[in-house]
Amino acid sequence: MAADAPLVGRDAQLAALDRAVAAVAGGGFAVVKLGGEPGIGKTRMLRALEQRAAAAGLLVCAGQATEFEQDVPFATYAEALQPLLSGQDVGEEGDAVSRAVSGHAATGSASSVGRARIYSGVRRLLDGARPPGVALLLDDLHWADSPSLELTEYLIRKPPRRPALVAVAFRTEQPPSGVVDAIAHVGPAATQISLPHLGPADVDALLPEVPRRRRALIVRASGGNPLYVQALSRLRDDTLAALVDEDDLDASESHILTGLVTDIADLDERLRRIAYAAAVAGSHAPIDLVAYVAELPTEVVIAGADQLHRRGLIDVDRGQMRFRHPLVRAAAHELAGPAWRVAAHARAAEHLRAGHGSLQVVAHHIARSAQPGDAAAAEVLIEAGLAFTYSAPAQAARWLGMALRLLPDPDRLGDRRPTVLLRYARALGLGGDLEGSREVLRELAHADDPVRTEAAAFRAVVARLRGDIDEAATLLTAELDGKRLPATAGGKLHVELAAIGALREDGEATLRHAERALALFGDDRPPLAAAARALQAFGCLQEGDVAAARRHAAAAARLADVATGPTLRPHVELFGPLAWVHMQLGDLDAAARELDRAAEVVESARDSSALPYLLIVRAALQTRLGHLEPAIQLTEEAVVAAGRIGSVEMRAMAEAVSLRPLLWTAGPSATIAAADRLRATGRPRSRMWWRVAQVNLAIAHLAAGRTRPCLEIVSGPPESWPTGPPTAVPRDALRAIALARSGDIGGAGRFASRAGALADAAGLRYEVGWATCARAYVATLARRFDEAAALADQAADRLATAEAPVEAALARHLAGIAHLRGGRPGTAREALRRARDGYEAYGATWLLSVLDRHRAEAPPRVALSAREREIAELVRTGLTNQEIASRLFLSRRTVESHLSRVFAKLGVHSRTAMAGRIAAEFEAEPRG
């Protein structure tokens, strides 16, 4: 961790240091042991201990061992003793100790004073330190010379009589055994700290200005090591991703890594060669492979591995060598030199092929060592690319691309070239390089069947992902026009056309093409059939047939469940529309299950082209569930993922979905500004996702009090909107609220009623809640406060049942306003309290600020004494003052005096007004 960086993730450890210092300042003895891997922050913790010791008045004596002085006796103490020697009259014996230690540090001699005399002399120097005591801090004790280690052990086993703190820091992998044993026998006086890796939250605190996804890459690449976190924060995202995936690094940034790990550069030639070979051989490198790559005898590599282990660089487990940290391996790989690496990777590939190593690992080494024209190498790369197109598409694309570059002459591959090009294009597209895939697919426009048909289908997929909806439709229609295609090939084209129909909000076309696809391949191809069924459900929902949508969604889920992971990889996108349909049908658990299944399928493909879409749908689901901050984070991740694959369309889709949680957390100004930026930089070109953006923008305009822009969005002709309830109900509800605000109560009532009829007919709880809320809003503006409050309470209950907690809190907020304006402040306060609880629980910060303004309008609860309240309640029942006096055994004058005070507190002037105010004030209070 950099010296000026904050100490994060170390609160418990710092508290332990405070306790140790307090013990010494109180007259005791304490030992602190700090252990951990290189870069974990041991030196920073010692500096923190030094500051605390100095602040407590302790005399700080700090020393540090170095690798280059291991043969110099007492080198660790030469500097550490200086504060003691200069701060007191040490006498003749102290001078002798000083000369001995200094002489040893200079010459390495041990003849002037015996070690035992030095040990006791140093102990007496510590006893002579000025009150309140001394703190001896020794860093990097794993490098210490033997006399220094023995002296440290002596001081721990026979501590000074004066208060003293002894702190030592060393690498966990190279513990000084005598010192460790001595600390173990100290008992409660010992504080043993093993510094852990930083977690994601710690890195968030350390790098607050770094974007979330970049921080996540830094966490993975650094392993939570503070030193590496700071260094990696200077690298580009692609370099971080390469480190995570253990790929080759850009030479322009490799110097940052090699500058971190000086331990490797300081090794002798034989150990460096072993370290370089292990770095080339892989993350878990068999010793025999390392020996072959290093061109050294196996027994020499075994001995070298033990030395590297003692230095804390590698672990050896079951005959395999593994670097302690991926960053160390990356640095060793870079230090090896480019020419040596090429030859070393070639030796690794040769050894693995002879031993039938895994295809993926062999391809990895061949890709780093093959020479132009090497047909055998190209064959291995093609085989690996074909095998991993769907499980690791970005890697497969690199292998296939390299194979094609190794054999640029088309004749070298013959009839196989179009098939290899098609799979290369597919791997590029699935791996996120949409533009590269598009260029390769253009080469195949005139290929023979079936390659041409498959190329056209995938080219349409690429066009759709890029937002070129019309181009995709044209390609698919041209391929289908008048051609007799195999059933599966034709079915795939119809599935793609169904997806385009859904994006265009053309429910009829979506259903027609999905049904045609199923007629061609039925349920015999579960992944394709699941995609078709999911799109059928989508089309039915757009057309307003909720019952049919439920049936098709259930059928799609069953088909997806029976499909295996490998068969689902090419069609993983199907989980997006399926989860979306489940969400709109109100089955949020099913939506989450589909998205979780999709996450499992794409887990191995970091740059899967399906990833942005799946993140967008999950963000929408999290918004519905009220998880606003996670929803915003997911949309930010989706924007980054869309940028990586070059999809402007999916970036726009992500920003469209982000508008709703942004409104509830940041307010309408920020949301409208974000929508303006979206319009300027490129709105979603698919009608469906533009509709999502427009509905969210209409809500933001209403929240900002801008009725006209809201009406402009929702007042288009009916045929321009889908008839399905998930879209039609919000449209009519928003239009009702906007009309009511503009003063058209009659028109508002008609649209609110239409929204309610649509929602009730569909039986969708979320939409019923929306419609009921609109009716409540209209009733509030029509000053029908009792009706408004009752409707708002109903809406809140329905939205809570639909698992839409923020919207439920909004409905309770509206109920509170209706109760308040209806003269029921007690009930209003209770409704607003429940709304506030909802907003707070889900982080709706802007909505909280609005609610606080409304709560300020509610008159404060009047504090009546028990007797005043008792009399006021009897007045409400119609009793006269004399009747109340008789019942309570009071004088009439006393009753009149109490009533006078009640009138004053309530601000009323008559018994009737007082009775009304009392009813409103106390009706919401719980009864015993």
N, C-alpha and C positions, 0 to 999 in steps of 0.2 A: 504494500500500500504506500502510495506516495507520501512524503513527509508532511505535506501541507493538506492532505486529504483528511476528511473527518473520520474518526474511528466509528464505524458502524458495525452492528451485529456483535458488539463486544460488551454490552451493558452488564451482563452477569460476571464476566471476567474482570471488568473494571471495579465492580463492587467488591469482588474478592481481594483485589489489590488494596482497596481502601481499608478493608478489615485487617489486612496484614500490617499496613502502615500504622493503623490505630493501635494494634497490639504492641508494636515496638515503641510508639510514642507514649504508651501507658506503662512502659518499663519492662516489656517482655522481649522474647526472642522469636523470630519468625523466619521461615524459609519459603521462597516462592520458586516453583519449577514451572517454566514455560516451555512447552514442547509443540512441535508442529512441523509441517513440511516446508521446504524453501518457499519464501514469498508469502507465507501465511500471515505475517505480521508480528513475529516475535520481537523484532527490534523496536517496532512501534510501541508494543506493550511495555517493553523495558523503559522506553522514553516516557511513557505515561506514568510508570512507577517512579521514575526519577523525579518527575514534576511533583508527584504527590509526596514523596519523601522529603524533597526540599521544602515544600510548603509546610510540612510538619516540623521543620527545623532540624531534620537529620542531616548529618554530613554525608554527602553522596560521593562514593568511590566507584568509578565505572571503568571496566576494562573489557577488551574484546580480543578473542583469539583469532588467529588467521591461519590459513592452510600452509602458508610459506614459513611459519615459525614453529612448526611442530617439533623440531629438533632443538629448539632454544629453550632451556629450562626457565621457568617462571616468566615467560614472555607475556602471558596473559595478565600478570600482576604488575609489570613494570610501570605501566601508566596508572593502574588502579590505585596504587599506594601513595601516589603523589599528594593528594589532599591531606592524608594522615601525616606524612612526613613534613609537609610545609605548615601544617596548622598547629603543631605542638612541639614542645621541647622533648625530643625522642631519646636523648641521652646517648651514651656510648653504644649500648646494645642496639638501639634503633638505627644509629649510623651504620653499624656493622650489617644489620639486616638490609638497609638501603643499599649499601655498597655491594652486598652479595647479590641482591636481586638485580641491580643495575648491571653489575659485572656479568652475571649469567645472561642477562638479556643481550649484552653486547658480544660476549665471547663464547657462550655455551659452556663455560667451565663450571665445575661443581666442587672445586677443591678448597675455596677460601672459607666457607662456612658449611658445616653439615646441614643436610635438609631438616633434620629434627629441630635444630636450633632456629632455623628460619621459620618453621611452622609456629613454634612457641613465641618467637619474636613478633611475628605478624599478629598473633592473637593478643599479645600484650599491647601492641600498637592500637588495636581496636578497643581494648579496655581503656586506653588513655584518651580516646576521643572525647571531645566536649559534649556535655549534655545537649539534647536528650538522647543522643545515640548516633549510630552510623548505619548507612545502607550500602552494602557491597553488591554491585550489579555487574554480572559477568555474562557477556554475550558470546554466541557462537562457540559454546563450550565443546562441541563435537570436533573442533579443530585444535583444542588446547593441548599443550605439551604435558607429558606425564607428571612432572613436578607440580605444575599448576593444578592439575586434577587432584593430586594427592593432597595438596594444601587446602583445596576447596572441601574435599571430603573431611579433612581434619577439623576445619572450622565448623562444619555442620555437626560432626559427632561430638566435638568439645567446644561449644559456642563460647564467645566472650562473656565475662561477667556483666559487662555493661549492656544496655539494650542494643540490639543489633538486628539488622535484616540482611539476609543473604539471598540474592535472587540469581538464578542461572537460567539461561536460554540455550536450547540446542535442538537439532533436528531429531525428530522422533525415530527416524531410521538409523541414527548413529548415536545412541545414548551412551554417555560415559558411565559405565556400569557401577563403578565404585561410588560416584556421586549419587546416582539414582538409588543405590542400596542405602546410603547414609540418610537420604531424605525419607526413605520408607520407614526408618526407625525413629524419626523425629516425632511422629504421632500428630496430635492436633495442631502443633506449631507449624506444620507444613501446609502450604496451599499449592495444590498441583493443578495446573491449568493446561489442558490440551486444546489448542485453538482450532475451532471448526471452520469449515468452508463457509463462505457467505451464501445466504439463500437469495432467492429472487427479490424479496422485500428489502434485504440489505443493499443489493445492487441498485434497486430503485432509489433508495435514500442516498446512495453514494453518487449516482449519476442522474439526478432528477430532470435535467434538461434533455436527456437522450430519449428518443422515441421508444415506446414500449417494445415494439418488435425487435428493435436493435438491442435493447437491454436484454431481451430474452436470448438473442444470439450470443451476447457477451457472456451471459451466465453459463450457457452450454459450452462455449469455446474455452472459457477460463476455468470451468469446474468450480467456480466460487473462490479461487485463489485471489486475494486482494491485489497482489503485485500484477498478476496477469490481467485482472479486471481493468486496472488503470492503463496498462499498455495496450490492451485490445480496444479500448475506447477510441484509440487513434486510427484504427484500421477501417477500411471500407466494408460495407455490408457483404459484398461478394467474397471478400477475403475471410470474413468471419464465417460465412456459410461454408466456404471451402475447408476451414479448420474443423468445423463441426462434422463435415462429411469425410474428413481426412483426405481431401483432394489436394492436388498441387496448388501452390500459392503463386500469386502474381509476384514476379521478381522485384517489382518496384516497392513492395511493402515488406518483403521478407527480412530486410535489415532490422525492422522493429523487433522481430522474433529472435533473431540471432543475437541481437544486443542484450536480450533478457537473460540468456542462458550462457554465461561465461564458463560454467563448470565443464561443459563439453570441450570447448576450445582449449581449456587448460589441461586436458588429459594427454598422456603420452600417446605416441603414434599408434601403438597396438590397440589401446583401449578406444581411441577415437575411431579406428577402423571397425571395431566391433560395434560401437554405438551407431556409426553410419549404416552398417549392414543391417542392424536391428531395425533402424528407422525405415529402410527400404523394404525389409521383409514383411512388415505389417504390424498392426496394433498388438496382436498376440503371435509372436514370431517363434516357431519351433527352433530349438538350438541347432539342429542339423541344417536347417535352411539358412540360419544366420552364418554358420560356419562356411557353407557353400558360397554364399554371397560375398563374405569377407575374404574368401580364399585363404582360410586359416584352419589348422587342425581343430577338431572338435574339442579336445581337451584344453587347448589354448582359449577357445571361446568360453568354455565352462568357467575356467579360472577368471577370465576377464569379466564375465557376467557377475561373479561374486563380488569383484571389486566395484563394479558399477552399482551393485546393490548397496554396498556399504557407503557409497557416496550419495545415496538417496536418489539415484537417477532411474533405476529400473527395479521391477520386481521379477522374480522367477517363480513360476508356478507350474508344476507338472510338465516340466521340460519346455516351457514357453517363456520367452522374455517379453515383458510389457513395460513400457515407459510409465513412470509414475504420473505423468501428466501429458495429454495430447500435445500441448504446446511445446514441451521439451522434445517430443518426437519430431514435430514439425521443424523445430530449430535444427535438430541433428540432420534431418533430411536436407535442409537448405545449406548447412555448413559443408555437406559432403562434396559439393561441386557438381555442376551440370553434366560434364562428360563422364565422371565416375558414376553418377546416378544412372545414366543411360545403360552403361555396361552392367551395373549391378542389377538393375531391373531385368535385363536380358538373362542374367544368370539365374535370378529368382524364377522367371518364367520357365526356363529350361529345367530346373530342378523340380518344379511343381508338376510340369507336364509329364516328366518321367515317373513321378510318384503318384500320378492320377489325382492331382490337386483339383480343387473346385474350379469350375469353369469361370465363375465370377472373379476369383482371385487371379487365375492365370490371365484373363483378359485385362485385368488391372495392370499387371506388369508388362504385358505385351504392348498395351496402349502407350506406355512410357518408354518403350525401347525399340519398337518396330521401325524398319527403314523402308523408304519408298520401293515399291515393286515386290515386297515380301508377300507372296500369295498365301503362304501357310499362315502367317500372322493375320492376314485379312480374313481368312476362313474362320479362325478362332474368334475374332472380333464380331463377325457376322453371326456366328452361332450364339455368342453371348448376347448380342443385341436383340436377336429374335426371341431368345429365352426370357429376357427381362424387360420387354417393351412395356408391359402393363404393371409389373411390380416395381420397377425402377426406371421409369421412362426417360428421365434426364440423363442417367448414366447410359442407358441403351442407345440414346441418340448420339452420345459422344463416341461410343464404340462403332456404331454403324457409319457415322460420318467419317471417322478415321479410316475404316475399311475402304470406303469409297475413295478417299484421298490417296490411300496406298496404291489402289488400282484405278487410276483415272481413265484408263482406256476402256470404253464400254465393252469391247470384245473380250476383256479378261473375265468378265462375269457372265457374258452371253445372255441366255434367256432368263437368267435369275435376276438381272439388274433391275427390271421394273418392280419385281416383288420386293427386292431389298430397298429400292427407293420408296416404295409405298410404306414399308414398315418404318423406314427412317422418318418419313413425313409424319406418320402416326406418333412415333416416339417424341419427335419435336413438339407436336401439338399437345400431346398429353403431358409432356414435361414442362410446358409453359412457353415455348418459343413459337408463338402463333405466326409471326411474320416469316420465320424460317420455314415452318411447315407449309405455309401458303406458297412459297416460292418453289419448293420441291414438288408439291402437288400439281403446279402448273405444267411441269415437265411431263406429267402422266395424263394430260388431257386427251392425248391421241394414242394412248396405249391400248392394247387389246383387252377384251373382257377376260376374266372378271376384274382385272386390276383397275381398268378405267372406271367401272361402276363403284368399286370401293373407294377409289380416289375421289370421285365426285361426291360421294356421301360424306367422306371426312372433310373434304374441302368446304362443304356446306356447314359442317359443325364448326370449323375454324371461322367461317364468315359469321355465323351466329354468335360465337363467343366475342368476336370483334365488334358486334353490333350491326353488321351489314345484313340485316334481315331480308331485304329484297334480293340481294345477290344470292343468299342461301336458298331462298325459295325458287329463284330462276334456275339455279344449278340442279336442284332436285327435280323440278318439273321437267326440265329438258332431258334428264337421264331416264325419267319414267315414260316420256312421251313416245308411244308406239313401239316400245321395246319389250321383248319377251325375256324377262329376267328370272333367275332362280328365285324361289319363294323367299328364302332368307334375305337375299340381297334386296329384293323389292320391298320386303317388310321393313328393313332398316330405313329405306328411303321414306316410307310412309310414317315411321315413328318420328323421323326428323321433321317432316312436314307438319305432323301433329304438334310438335314442340313449337314450331314457328306460328302455327295457328293460336296456341295459347299465348305467346308473346304479343301477338296482334290483337288479343281479346276477341278472336273469332271462334266462339265456342262451337259453331256448326262445323267449321273446317277442322277444328281439333278433334271432334268426335268422328268425323268421316274418315280421316286418315288413321286414327287410332284403331277404329273398327276394321279398316282395310288391312292394317298390319296384322291384327289378330287373326283375320281370315286367312292370311298367307302362312303364318307359322304357329297359330294357336298358342297353347301353353307348353308346347314341347321345348321351347327355348326360354326357360324361366327368367333370365335377366331381361331379354328383349320384351317378353310378354309382360313382365312387371312394369317396364317403362311405358308400354302401351296402355296398360290398365291405369297407371298413375295419371297419364295424360287424358284418358277417358274421364277419370274423376275430376280432373281440372276443367275439362270442357263442360261436364254436367254442372259443375258449380258455377261456371260463368253463365250458363244458360238458365240457372235457377232451379235445377232438378237436384235438390239436396239428397233425397233418398237414394237416387241412382249414384250420386257422387260417393255416398257412404259405401255402397256395395262395391263399387269399382276400387275404392281406396283399400277396402279390406282384402279384396282379391289381389291387388298389387302387393300388399304387405305379406300375404301368404306366399306369393311367388318369390319375393325377395328373400324371405326366410329360408326357403328350401335351396336357394342358390348358394354356391360356395364362394369364398372370398376371391379365388382366382378368376372365376367366371364373372364375378361382379365388377372387377377392376375396369374393364373397358366401358362399363355402363354405370359407373358410380354416380354420374350426374343425376340418375333417376331418383336418387334419394332426396334431391332438392325439391322438385315439384311434389313428391309424395309427402314429405314433411310439411310443405306449405299447405297442401290440401288438408292434412290431418289437423293442422293448426286452425285453419279456417272453419273446419267442422267442429272445432271445440275439443278435440282429443289431443291435448298438449303432451300427455305422457307418450302417446304413440309418435308424435312428431319428434320428441326428444330421443326416443329409441331409434328412429330411422337415422337421425343425424349422428348418433353415437356409432351406429353400424357403419355409416359412411366414413366416419373418422378412423375407424379401424382399417377400413379398406385402403384409404389413401395415406395411412401413417408412414409407409415406407417411401412414398413419393413426395419429397419436399416441395417440388414445384409443380404439383399436379394442376392441370388446367381447371379441374373441378373445384379446387380448394376455395377460390374467392366466392363462388356461388353458394357453396355449403356454409361458409362463414356468414354470408349475407342472410341466409334463411335462419341460421342459428341466432343472429342478432335480432331479427324480427321476433323470434320466439322469446328471447330474453326480455325484449321490450314488453311483450304481452304479459310475461310473468312478473314484470315490475323490476327486473334486475337492470337498472338503467346504466350504471357505470360499466358493468360487463358488456352490455349491448353496445355502448359507444366504443369500447375497446375492440370488440369484434368487428365493427364497421371500419375502424382504423386499420386493423390487420387485413381486412378484405381489400381496402384501398391499396395497401402496400403489395399484397399478393396479386391483385389485378395489374398493378404497374409492372411487376416482375414478368408477367406473361404478355404484356402489351395489350391488355383489353380495356380500352377506354369505356366500353359499355358496362363492364362489371364494376369499374370504379364508380361510374355514375349511379349504378344500382345501389352500391354500398352507401353512397352519400344520400340517396333518396331515403333509404331505411333509417339513416342516422338522424333525420330531421325530428322524428317524434321524441326519442329520448333526449335530444338536444333541447327541444322546447321545454320539457318538464324540468330539466336541470339548469339551463342557462337562460331561458326566456325567449319571447318572440323576436326581439331585435336580432339576437344572435342567429336564430333559426331562419328568419327571412333573409338575413345577409348570406347565410350558407346556401339558401335556395337560389339567391341571385348569382352567387359564384358558380353554382351547378349549371345554371342556365347559360352563363357566359363561357364556361369551359367545355360544355358538351353535356346536354341532358341525355337521359336514357333514350335510345332510339326505338326501343321496343315499347309499344303502347302500354302494356301492362305495368312495366316499372315506372314509366312516366306518370301513370295514374297513381301509383303509390306515392310518388313525390308530390303530386298535386293535392291529394287528400291531406297529406301532412302539412303542406303549405297553407291550405285552406284553414286548418285548425289553428295554425300559427297566426294567420291574419285575424281570426276571431279573437284569439287571446290578446292580440295587440289592439283590439277595438276597431279593426279596419273591416267594416262590413262589406263595402263595395267589392274589394278584390276577392273576398271569399265568395260572394255571389257570382262573380264572373267565372270562377272556377267551377262551381257546382250547378250553374244554371244552363249548361249546354243542352242541346236537344236530347231527348231520352235515348234515341238510337245511338248516340255517341258514347253511351255508358253501357257496360254489361248489365244484364238483368239479374245476375246472381246477387243474393242477399249480402255477402261480404263486401260488395262494392256499392250496391244500390242503397242499402240501409244507411251507411255513413253519409252518402251523397244527400239523401232526403233529410236526414237529421241535421246536417250542417246547414242545409238550405233553410230548414225551419227556424233554426236559431238565428241565422243571419237576417231572415225576414222579420222575425220578432224584434230584433234589435233595431231594424229600420222602421218599425212602427206598423208593419203589416201583420197584425195579430191573426187575422182571418186566414191569409195565405200560409202563415207559419203553422197554424193549426192543421191545415189540410196536409201539408208535407209531413208534419209530425205523425199524423194519423196514418199516412201512407207508409211511412217507415215502420210504424208499429205493426201494421197489417202484414207487411213483407216479412218482418222478423218473426212474428207469431206463426205465420204459415210455414216458415222454414224450421222453426223449433230450435234455433241456434241461440244459446243463452247469451253469448257476448253481444250479438246484434239486438236481441231483445233488450238488454241493458242499455245499449246505445239509444235505441228508439224511445225507451221509457225516460231516459235522461233528457232527450230532446223535448218530450211532452212536458216534463217538469219545468224545463227552462222557459218554454212558451207560457205555461201557467204562471210562472213567477213574474214575467214581464207583463202578463195580463192582470196582475195583482190578485190572482186566485191563489192566495198563499197557502191555505189549508190543502188544496188539491196539489199544489206544487210540492209541498213538503212530503205528502204521502207518496207521490210518484217518485220523488228523489230517493226516498227511503227504499222503495221497491227496486229502483234501478241499482242502488248500492248493493242490495242483497243479491240481485241477479248477477251483477258483475263480479262480486266476490265469489259466487258459486262457479262462475266461468273462469276463475283463476286470473282475473285481471285486477290486481290490487290497487294500482294507481288510479285506474278509471273508477273503481269502487270508492276510493277516497275522494275523487272529484265529485261523485254523486253525493257523498255525505257532506262535502263542502257546500254544494248547492242546496241540500236540505237545511243546512245551518242558516244560509242566507234567507231561505223561505220562512223558516221559523222566526228568524230575527225580524223580518219585515212584517210578519203576521202578529207581532207583539208577544212572542213567547221566548224571551231572552234566556230562560233557564234551559229549555230544550235546545235552543240554538247553540248555547255554549257546549252542551254535550255532543251535538253533531259535529261542531267545529273541532272539538277535542279529538274525536275519533278520526276526523279527516287529517288532523295534524299528525296523529300517531301513524297513520298510513303513509303520509308524505315523508316523515322522518325515517320510517323503517326502510323505505326504498330509495332514499336519496333524492327526492324530487325537490331540490332546493329552491327553484324559482316558484313553484307552486306554494311552498311554505311561506315565501315572502308575501305572496298575494293573500294567503289565508290570514296571516298576521294582521294585515290591514283590515280585513273583515272582522276579525275578532275585536279589534279596537273599537268597532262601531257598536258592539254589544255593550249595554250599560252594565256597570259592575254589579255583582250580586249584593243586595242590600243586607246588612247585618242587623237582624232584629233579635232582641233578647227572647228568651224562651217564653216569658209572660206576654211580651208584645206579639209574638207569633201566635200564641194560644188565643189571645183576644181577637186578632185579625182573622184567624180561621173561623171563630164563632160569628164574627160579623158577616163572613161569606155565607154562612148558613141562614142568615136572615134574622138573627136574634137582636133585640133592642139592647141598649146599654144597660137598662135595669135588669133585663133577663140574664145578660152576661154576668152582671154583678152578683145576682142571686146564685147562679150556678157555681161561680168561683169563690163565693163567700168574701166578696170585696165590696167596698162602697162604690156607689155609682160615680162619685167624683174621681176615685182612683181609676176606674175604667176609662173615663173621659180623658184623664191625664195621659194614660198609656196610648189611647187612640190619637191624641194630639201629636205625640212623638212619632207614631207610625206614619201619620199623614206627612210629617215633615221629612222623614227619612225616605219615603217613597215619592215625594214631590207631587202629591195629589191633594185634592181639596174636597172630595166627597167620598161617602161610603161606597158608592157604586164604582168609582174609579179605583178606589183602594182594592176592592174585591177582584177587579179585573187584573190589576197589577200583581196581586198575590197569586192568582191562578197561574199567570205566566211565569212568575218567579220560581214557584216551587213544584210545578207539575212534573219536571224532569228529574226531581230528586228521588233517589231510591227510598223505598219504604222498608221499615224494619220488619 
